[in-house]
Amino acid sequence: TTLSASLNKLSVLPNEMENLKNLQILNLGKNSFNVFPDLITKLPALEIPDRGKCLWLVEILGLDMPEAELALDIDRSTLRRWLDDESDKAASRDARFRRLLSLTQFAKGSLRPQKLREWMRRPNPRLGGLTPARILGDEVGLSKVEQALHDSRYGNPL
């Protein structure tokens, strides 16, 4: 199933969208989201696995352990627990974890997983020469990465 919600100037997504179990493609281009919609992480057909989300997140972003700790704002022992817990109970309650999941889903709308990993690992002129994976732990850095990925959906170069 495909749903196009582009060009609607939406600032939030309706909660009823959680009921769309067969959704495979969701076009959200040209809306007015200030924050990536948390609902995206709850739609099962957008490739986030049912189990092992934390491990998937670290892999899809190409983060090493120190970068993952910073991006998630957690210590190493918590990260290891989250990586080992396939049920994702603790991680799923964390707002920053959900925000990073949303970021990956938004990015995957314009980048393939391998390209996202490559982009996350390279210094980026648009980010002042900083490497996206290394600035996710900082609120300003995370917002800049979100904005760059958002703008890429409209043809702006990453």
Secondary structure by P-SEA (a helix, b strand, c coil): cccccccccccccccccccccccccccccccccccccccccccccccccccaaaaaaaaaacccaaaaaaaacccaaaaaaaaaccccccccccaaaaaaaaaaaaaaacccaaaaaaaaacccccccccccccccccaaaaaaaaaaaaaaaacccc
